[in-house]
Amino acid sequence: MRNPLQQFALSQLAGIQQSLAEAADEADRELRATKLESVSGGGAVRVTANGLGEVIEVKLDPSVITTEPDALALLEDLIAGAVRDVLGQASARTNEVRQQKLKEAGPFAMLEQFGINLDALGQ
């Protein structure tokens, strides 16, 4: 039989684990609903992704569609650049949202109530 202190500690850990799982789920829901956009080539290419880094849409200005090898290579570079940029935005947003949700959950929230600053968490 476990002593009461062990039982209490285990129940607290289970509660913390549940809080962290809920915070992670909430962060994912928020990130999935977040829309980020990158534009390159003066608006010729637009790439939209969600906060989880899932590319949702690629829009091309019809005037940039061509079969000329040099222009096609430029278009490919513009698309790649816009995708890299929007995925970078998504990565930064993911870190920001998850960090905030973790700070609001479980033991992290308790630590901040005691005056411990967690702003450097994850940096």
C-alpha positions in Angstrom: 0.0 0.0 0.0 1.3 3.5 -0.9 1.6 6.1 1.8 -0.7 9.1 1.6 2.1 11.4 0.4 2.9 9.1 -2.5 -0.7 8.9 -3.4 -1.1 12.7 -3.3 2.1 13.2 -5.4 0.8 10.7 -8.0 -2.6 12.4 -8.2 -0.8 15.8 -8.6 1.3 14.4 -11.4 -1.7 13.0 -13.2 -3.4 16.3 -13.0 -0.4 18.1 -14.3 -0.1 15.6 -17.2 -3.8 16.2 -18.0 -3.3 20.0 -17.9 -0.3 19.8 -20.3 -2.2 17.5 -22.7 -5.1 19.9 -22.8 -2.8 22.9 -23.3 -1.1 21.1 -26.2 -4.5 20.3 -27.8 -5.7 23.9 -27.3 -2.4 25.1 -28.9 -2.9 22.8 -31.9 -6.5 24.0 -32.4 -5.4 27.6 -32.3 -2.5 27.0 -34.7 -4.7 25.1 -37.1 -7.1 28.1 -37.2 -4.3 30.6 -37.7 -3.7 31.7 -41.3 -0.3 33.1 -42.3 0.6 34.5 -45.7 3.8 35.2 -47.6 4.0 37.2 -50.8 6.9 37.3 -53.3 7.6 38.8 -56.6 5.6 41.9 -55.8 2.5 39.9 -55.4 3.1 37.4 -58.2 3.2 34.5 -55.7 1.1 34.2 -52.5 1.4 31.2 -50.2 -0.9 30.6 -47.3 -0.2 28.2 -44.4 -1.7 27.5 -41.0 0.2 27.9 -37.8 1.2 24.2 -37.8 3.1 24.8 -41.1 0.6 23.1 -43.3 0.6 24.8 -46.7 -3.1 25.6 -47.5 -2.9 27.5 -50.7 -0.6 28.7 -53.4 -1.8 31.5 -55.7 0.0 32.7 -58.8 -0.7 35.8 -60.8 -1.6 34.5 -64.3 0.8 37.0 -65.8 3.8 35.1 -64.4 2.8 31.7 -66.0 5.1 31.0 -68.9 7.1 28.3 -70.5 10.3 30.4 -71.0 13.1 28.6 -69.1 14.5 31.7 -67.4 11.1 33.0 -66.4 10.1 29.6 -65.2 13.2 29.3 -63.1 12.4 32.7 -61.5 8.8 31.6 -60.8 10.1 28.5 -59.1 12.5 30.6 -57.0 9.6 32.9 -56.0 7.4 30.0 -55.0 10.2 28.4 -53.0 11.0 31.7 -51.3 7.4 32.3 -50.3 7.0 28.8 -49.0 10.2 29.1 -46.9 9.0 32.4 -45.5 5.5 31.3 -44.6 6.9 28.1 -43.0 9.3 30.3 -41.0 6.4 32.4 -39.8 4.5 29.2 -38.9 7.4 27.9 -36.9 7.8 31.1 -35.0 4.0 31.2 -34.3 4.0 27.6 -33.2 6.7 28.3 -30.7 5.0 31.4 -29.4 1.6 29.7 -29.0 2.8 26.5 -27.4 5.1 28.4 -25.0 2.1 30.5 -23.9 -0.2 27.6 -23.5 2.4 25.7 -21.5 3.0 28.7 -19.2 -0.8 28.8 -18.6 -1.0 25.1 -17.7 0.0 22.9 -14.8 3.1 23.5 -12.8 4.1 26.4 -15.1 1.1 28.5 -14.0 1.9 27.7 -10.4 5.5 28.8 -10.8 4.5 32.1 -12.2 2.0 32.6 -9.3 5.1 32.3 -7.0 6.9 35.0 -9.0 9.1 32.8 -11.1 9.5 34.4 -14.5 9.2 31.8 -17.4 9.7 34.2 -20.3 12.9 32.5 -21.2 11.2 29.1 -21.4 12.1 27.5 -24.7 14.6 30.1 -25.8 
